[in-house]
Amino acid sequence: MAPRIVTLTLNPTVDIAAEADQVRATRKTRTRNEHFDPGGGGVNVSRVLHTLGGDTLAVILAGGLAGALLEELMDAQGVPRHSIPIAGRTRMSLTVDDLSTKNEFRFVPEGPLVAEAEWREALRVVEAERADWVIASGSLPRGVPDDVYALAADQAARQGRRFVLDTSGPPLQAALGHRLALIKPSRGEFETMLGRRLGTPRALNEAALEVVRSGAAELVAVSLGQEGALLAEPEGILRLRALDVPVHGAVGAGDSFLAAMVLKLAEGESPREAFAWGMACGAAAVMREGTAHPRREDVEALRRQIGEV
């Protein structure tokens, strides 16, 4: 039986992406070529897992008309889901590409106010579903305590499941040491987690190894933007450069990376091989417009391009 990967998204969103000739203050910015995607960390991960042929289920909180649209978009893409209804309204995010400057502007609301009974129901659903791996990803909406991912990690550990976390700030800090199989911060998120700047590659390498060897997380993958990414495991550090691909949209690239990496880990590949697949999938995602739309054939071709790791 193929490994099953359940994702948890407590603050999903409807992602709207568009382009404009120019974004200017106080002036109407008229957009075109709008794309609507179901979004939020775990939602994106499940979407990419589905594209790659993985067995996945997305557990989400959804409320209001935006929540209904989120569900409609997920169903249209064939992504299995379990929705927990909430009284608040699911958020909607907007990304606008300014064609005059080539800058990308992202507008991301904080999300609805979630009641304790609602987020606890999400944890209960994850606990009840069949899963080999659990990926909790994304920010927390208002009303959800910072230690919710630590609770989810402890729950997974009791059930013998592998738990992956992709978040930042206090929720990440609170979950460290709770038997995390993998964390995937950006460089800035990693520095915030440690409370210090890491000015050199050596400092970054040593800090990532320190986190792994301390038991805070088994694996640490740090995204470094145009510099690529690094993987820290107990045996050492692997760095891979960013692949040279045409960039059409960066939203969801990190989630695409995470999806491919965890899928390969779940299939029994080594962390280094899984990391290479993650790099290939993240690059494939930026080649496409919208949120997290890597094509499977692009991922496979880019993995071949990386070569031996």
Secondary structure by P-SEA (a helix, b strand, c coil): ccbbbbbbbccccbbbbbcccccccccbbbbcbbbbbbccaaaaaaaaaaaacccbbbbbbbbcaaaaaaaaaaaaacccbbbbbbcbbbbbbbbbbcccccbbbbbbcccccccaaaaaaaaaaaaaccccbbbbbcccccccccaaaaaaaaaaaaabbbbbbbbbcaaaaaaccccccbbbbcaaaaaaaaccccccaaaaaaaaaaaaaaccccbbbbbcccccbbbbcccbbbbbcccccccccccaaaaaaaaaaaaaaaacccaaaaaaaaaaaaaaaaaccccccccaaaaaaaaaaaccc
